[in-house]
Amino acid sequence: MNIIDFQNITVFQGRNKVLEDFSLTIDESQSTVILGPNGSGKTTLLKLLNRELYIVEDKASSLKIFEKDRWNVDELRSNLGVVSQHLQYGYSNSAIGLYVVLSGFYSSDGIWQHQEFDDRKLDRAKEVMDLLAISHLKDREFSTMSTGEQRKFLLARSLVNDPAVLVFDEPTSGLDMSTCFQYLEIIRELISMGKKVILVTHHIHEIPPEVTRVILLKEGRVIEDGDKDQILTNTNLTNLFDWPIKVIKENGYYQAIPG
């Protein structure tokens, strides 16, 4: 099954055309990374998945998620979980960890009086917090947590719906070295549990060994697409970032240094 299938789409953000006649298909056979510099179109793709942007209507264009072009939002949440650092700034200073996790059931940036949380939802929230070893922080204010702790709660927020696919937006941005490595281990564990991952980033050190397909995105176009070992080369990354780059591989991870 295809997770996403974009065919010949054109997208505007305001008056700016950010994608034109763009096509991309990602199926569930493997975990995938979309790698590109700032301004390449990565954020636009994420907004399309979140239904924050829409394509220009055209008979030749189509946008499908899990092979459907129309979705009930609640149903989509149970299939696709987006974990983005931008969510960290949407919560009030008084929001506590548990509320951040529970907000995932409604895709909100807090919990509200009209929202209901029965025992099943509370038990599921506890289950995912236990999985990520953050239950001891459930009553702490989100604003007082470290960046790494906040990132784990945002992941728990997506996991409460048990999505088949998780989309990570630059998952280790802002994390120190040890916290970065710990978070990458969590992603690896989720993949080992059967979750498929789509990673959107401009850092090749964020790519876990289990992610096997690499898509290079530049100026709103896919310039390379294929197996990780064939795509993450000195030549391809130099072309992608317009700077001489040398690629180093160690223990299944990749790193870039000046060429």
C-alpha positions, 0 to 999 in steps of 0.5 A, spaced: 500 500 500 502 507 498 502 511 504 503 517 500 501 518 492 502 525 490 501 526 482 503 532 478 501 537 484 502 544 484 501 548 491 501 555 492 503 558 499 500 565 499 502 568 492 508 563 492 508 557 487 512 552 492 511 546 488 509 545 480 508 538 477 510 535 483 510 527 483 512 522 489 510 516 492 512 512 498 509 505 500 509 501 506 515 496 504 520 500 507 522 506 512 524 512 508 528 519 509 526 525 505 533 529 505 534 536 503 536 543 504 532 549 507 527 551 502 527 545 498 520 543 499 520 539 505 515 543 510 510 544 504 510 536 504 509 536 511 503 541 511 500 537 505 500 531 510 497 535 515 492 538 511 494 545 512 495 546 505 492 544 499 493 542 491 491 546 485 485 543 483 487 540 476 484 533 472 491 531 472 493 532 479 492 527 485 494 527 492 492 520 496 494 518 503 493 511 504 490 510 497 484 515 499 484 522 497 478 524 502 479 522 509 476 523 516 481 527 520 480 522 526 481 516 522 487 519 519 490 520 525 490 513 527 494 511 521 499 517 520 502 520 526 506 527 525 512 529 530 514 536 529 518 540 533 514 546 531 508 543 536 513 545 542 511 552 542 503 551 541 502 549 548 500 554 554 505 555 560 501 551 564 500 545 560 502 539 564 505 532 560 499 528 561 495 533 557 500 534 552 499 526 551 492 526 551 491 532 546 493 527 541 487 524 541 484 530 538 490 533 535 489 539 539 495 544 542 491 543 549 485 539 552 479 543 553 472 542 557 468 539 551 473 533 550 472 527 553 477 522 556 475 515 558 479 510 562 481 507 555 484 513 553 487 514 560 490 507 560 493 508 553 496 515 555 499 511 561 502 506 556 505 510 551 508 514 557 511 508 560 514 506 553 518 512 553 520 512 560 516 519 561 511 517 566 514 520 572 514 527 568 506 527 567 504 532 572 510 537 570 509 543 566 511 542 559 514 549 559 519 547 564 521 540 561 528 540 557 527 540 549 529 532 550 523 531 555 518 535 551 520 531 544 518 525 548 512 527 550 510 530 543 512 523 540 507 520 546 502 525 543 502 521 536 503 514 539 496 514 543 493 513 536 497 507 535 499 510 528 502 505 523 506 510 520 510 516 524 513 522 520 518 525 524 520 532 522 528 534 524 527 529 530 534 531 533 534 538 532 536 542 538 538 536 542 545 535 545 549 529 543 547 524 548 539 526 548 540 526 540 543 518 540 537 516 545 532 519 541 534 516 535 535 509 539 527 510 540 526 511 533 530 505 532 526 501 537 519 503 534 521 501 527 523 494 530 516 494 533 513 494 526 512 502 525 514 505 518 517 511 519 518 517 514 524 522 516 524 529 513 530 532 515 537 536 512 541 532 517 544 525 515 546 523 522 539 523 523 538 517 519 537 510 523 540 504 519 533 501 519 531 507 514 533 504 507 530 509 502 533 516 501 529 521 497 533 528 495 529 534 495 532 540 492 528 547 489 521 543 489 524 537 485 526 530 487 533 530 484 535 523 486 531 517 489 533 510 491 537 505 496 541 509 501 548 506 500 547 508 492 544 515 494 548 518 500 554 519 496 559 525 496 557 527 489 550 527 490 550 531 497 555 536 494 550 537 488 544 537 493 547 542 498 551 546 493 558 545 497 563 540 497 561 534 502 565 528 504 560 522 506 563 517 512 559 511 514 560 508 521 555 502 524 550 504 519 550 511 520 552 516 516 556 523 517 557 529 513 564 533 513 567 538 508 569 535 502 
